[in-house]
Amino acid sequence: MERRIDHYLKDLIDEDRFTFYEAVRDFSDDVIAPQILGWEREHALVSDAAIQQMAELGLFGLPIDEAYGGQGGDHLDLVLMGIALGYHSQSVAITPGAAVSLGAKPLMLCGNEEQKKAHLPDLAAGKRMFVFGLSEPGRGSDAANPEVTAVKTDNGWRLRGEKCWSTNAAWASHVVVHALTHPDAKNGYRTTCFIVPMDHPQVHYQEMAGKQVWKQSSTGSISFDGVEVGDESILGDLQGGFKVMVTTLNGGRLFVAGLAVASLAFALDKCRQYAQERIQFEDKPIGRFQRVQDVILDMDMALESGVTWLMHACDLYLENRLERERAAKVKIECSRRASDLLVRAMEICGGVACLDEFGLIRHHDDLFVTRVGEGSNLALKTQAVRPLLPDIARILQ
Ligand SMILES: Cc1cc2nc3c(=O)[nH]c(=O)nc-3n(C[C@H](O)[C@H](O)[C@H](O)COP(=O)(O)OP(=O)(O)OC[C@H]3O[C@@H](n4cnc5c(N)ncnc54)[C@H](O)[C@@H]3O)c2cc1C
């Protein structure tokens, strides 16, 4: 049975892109899918061997310029990779996904030539990983005002404080730290980003315990205990840290929307198959019940509209025309529709949906991250509504 997502993608992207998507999809089917259950049951992260294989496929360098050792692709390729890998596991998809869309991206967008030359070739080859140090224990949605501080010294800067929820921390070579540098400046201009090596003796990393989502993805806390760095570590402009973070997140939100679409695509195919095979009453399949059909059709409509909107948003992003609010809306809509529908998908499959090997429960749990990650949907709505009510937005500013 053809995947429903493939049916739609064929109409939405050109042949070369579809060929690339197929290659990652086949790798995901043949190499990743058979291992996921084992990793889950052993409470293991994505294996080093799988990361190495993804690196060999060039997935860590997709949108990085060929001049820096990348594949010379673009953000749409990255989103397609997320859909292809995320179909089986968001955890696996987010590993190269965050390494690029949150790790390498700030450097690509805001780094100077020296920084790009120093890091991008190894990032593209998967030999290094940058993590995105925005969130903190006390600062989530209110990310413009970090508690991590960077104080000017004679030789550079001294950083103190803690970041958390840092995806890929276990494998990271560097963290891009968003730190308060000018508390008295106006909101949005108080911070600066610094590239800090993870092996600095005053940097301490710990894997966050007890996480029940994205179970194969590394998520760490990183603390900075008087870390001294030079001026050359500044990424972007002094006092321009928030801009670096926000610019990065626009693209990141499209990637997260792609993960939501991938989970919905998997659930739809699983339900289509199950509804036609599972026999109950009168030796006939449950797919004949209209209430079962109803869920399947709702999922299909959400998938078609979600992936169409997402591809359109990617096109706007590539043309530099995607406003922040629109990137936020795509993530909000794809994630909430997919996660609302996953509960109904599980319901029409009955008890078997509770088994890890059936796959739906994994996507159900992981979809929660797409609702809160890269900006909680409810907080993002505050942003997304602004262009609709400009007079109110002015009052609230
Ligand atoms: C698995 C995982 C991986 C992550 N990876 C990274 C990473 O790599 N790097 C990184 O920096 N961060 C990362 N994050 C953090 C993520 O971006 C934050 O969880 C997110 O920004 C929300 O912050 P918070 O969890 O502190 O929620 P809070 O800011 O405490 O908000 C809690 C809730 O309050 C409500 N709320 C808050 N503000 C508003 C508002 N303005 N309007 C309306 N309602 C509001 C919303 O319901 C919101 O969900 C990750 C998170 C998870 C779960």
The ligand as an SDF file (V2000), in Angstrom:
LIG
                    3D

 53 58  0  0  0  0  0  0  0  0999 V2000
   12.2540   17.1710   24.4250 C   0  0  0  0  0  0  0  0  0  0  0  0
   12.5410   18.6430   24.4190 C   0  0  0  0  0  0  0  0  0  0  0  0
   13.6400   19.1190   23.7080 C   0  0  0  0  0  0  0  0  0  0  0  0
   13.9550   20.4810   23.7360 C   0  0  0  0  0  0  0  0  0  0  0  0
   15.0970   20.9420   23.0930 N   0  0  0  0  0  0  0  0  0  0  0  0
   15.5070   22.2070   23.2850 C   0  0  0  0  0  0  0  0  0  0  0  0
   16.7800   22.6650   22.7830 C   0  0  0  0  0  0  0  0  0  0  0  0
   17.5060   21.9460   22.0910 O   0  0  0  0  0  0  0  0  0  0  0  0
   17.1990   23.9180   23.1040 N   0  0  0  0  0  0  0  0  0  0  0  0
   16.4230   24.7720   23.8530 C   0  0  0  0  0  0  0  0  0  0  0  0
   16.8640   25.8800   24.1140 O   0  0  0  0  0  0  0  0  0  0  0  0
   15.1960   24.3830   24.3180 N   0  0  0  0  0  0  0  0  0  0  0  0
   14.7370   23.1340   24.0640 C   0  0  0  0  0  0  0  0  0  0  0  0
   13.5150   22.7170   24.5630 N   0  0  0  0  0  0  0  0  0  0  0  0
   12.7490   23.6380   25.4060 C   0  0  0  0  0  0  0  0  0  0  0  0
   11.4710   24.1400   24.7580 C   0  0  0  0  0  0  0  0  0  0  0  0
   11.7670   25.0370   23.7470 O   0  0  0  0  0  0  0  0  0  0  0  0
   10.6100   24.7410   25.9030 C   0  0  0  0  0  0  0  0  0  0  0  0
   10.0670   23.6480   26.6160 O   0  0  0  0  0  0  0  0  0  0  0  0
    9.5390   25.6640   25.4000 C   0  0  0  0  0  0  0  0  0  0  0  0
   10.0900   26.8360   24.8790 O   0  0  0  0  0  0  0  0  0  0  0  0
    8.5490   26.0530   26.4950 C   0  0  0  0  0  0  0  0  0  0  0  0
    9.2080   26.4800   27.6430 O   0  0  0  0  0  0  0  0  0  0  0  0
    8.8210   25.8500   29.0720 P   0  0  0  0  0  0  0  0  0  0  0  0
    8.7790   24.3750   28.9130 O   0  0  0  0  0  0  0  0  0  0  0  0
    9.7780   26.3870   30.0800 O   0  0  0  0  0  0  0  0  0  0  0  0
    7.3670   26.3470   29.3740 O   0  0  0  0  0  0  0  0  0  0  0  0
    6.9320   27.7220   30.1040 P   0  0  0  0  0  0  0  0  0  0  0  0
    7.5420   28.8830   29.4430 O   0  0  0  0  0  0  0  0  0  0  0  0
    7.1190   27.5640   31.5620 O   0  0  0  0  0  0  0  0  0  0  0  0
    5.3930   27.7430   29.7660 O   0  0  0  0  0  0  0  0  0  0  0  0
    4.5010   26.7760   30.3490 C   0  0  0  0  0  0  0  0  0  0  0  0
    3.1420   26.9990   29.7200 C   0  0  0  0  0  0  0  0  0  0  0  0
    2.6260   28.2760   30.1120 O   0  0  0  0  0  0  0  0  0  0  0  0
    1.8450   28.8190   29.0530 C   0  0  0  0  0  0  0  0  0  0  0  0
    2.4390   30.0690   28.5970 N   0  0  0  0  0  0  0  0  0  0  0  0
    3.7000   30.5200   28.7890 C   0  0  0  0  0  0  0  0  0  0  0  0
    3.8600   31.7140   28.2030 N   0  0  0  0  0  0  0  0  0  0  0  0
    2.7060   32.0460   27.6140 C   0  0  0  0  0  0  0  0  0  0  0  0
    2.2350   33.1610   26.8420 C   0  0  0  0  0  0  0  0  0  0  0  0
    3.0540   34.1910   26.5230 N   0  0  0  0  0  0  0  0  0  0  0  0
    0.9570   33.1440   26.3880 N   0  0  0  0  0  0  0  0  0  0  0  0
    0.1420   32.0840   26.6690 C   0  0  0  0  0  0  0  0  0  0  0  0
    0.5070   31.0200   27.4050 N   0  0  0  0  0  0  0  0  0  0  0  0
    1.7680   30.9920   27.8650 C   0  0  0  0  0  0  0  0  0  0  0  0
    1.8430   27.7630   27.9350 C   0  0  0  0  0  0  0  0  0  0  0  0
    0.7580   26.8830   28.1030 O   0  0  0  0  0  0  0  0  0  0  0  0
    3.1300   27.0240   28.1980 C   0  0  0  0  0  0  0  0  0  0  0  0
    3.1400   25.7180   27.6380 O   0  0  0  0  0  0  0  0  0  0  0  0
   13.1340   21.3740   24.4730 C   0  0  0  0  0  0  0  0  0  0  0  0
   12.0000   20.8970   25.1340 C   0  0  0  0  0  0  0  0  0  0  0  0
   11.6920   19.5540   25.1050 C   0  0  0  0  0  0  0  0  0  0  0  0
   10.4810   19.0660   25.8580 C   0  0  0  0  0  0  0  0  0  0  0  0
  1  2  1  0
  2  3  1  0
  2 52  2  0
  3  4  2  0
  4  5  1  0
  4 50  1  0
  5  6  2  0
  6  7  1  0
  6 13  1  0
  7  8  2  0
  7  9  1  0
  9 10  1  0
 10 11  2  0
 10 12  1  0
 12 13  2  0
 13 14  1  0
 14 15  1  0
 14 50  1  0
 15 16  1  0
 16 17  1  0
 16 18  1  0
 18 19  1  0
 18 20  1  0
 20 21  1  0
 20 22  1  0
 22 23  1  0
 23 24  1  0
 24 25  2  0
 24 26  1  0
 24 27  1  0
 27 28  1  0
 28 29  2  0
 28 30  1  0
 28 31  1  0
 31 32  1  0
 32 33  1  0
 33 34  1  0
 33 48  1  0
 34 35  1  0
 35 36  1  0
 35 46  1  0
 36 37  1  0
 36 45  1  0
 37 38  2  0
 38 39  1  0
 39 40  1  0
 39 45  2  0
 40 41  1  0
 40 42  2  0
 42 43  1  0
 43 44  2  0
 44 45  1  0
 46 47  1  0
 46 48  1  0
 48 49  1  0
 50 51  2  0
 51 52  1  0
 52 53  1  0
M  END
$$$$
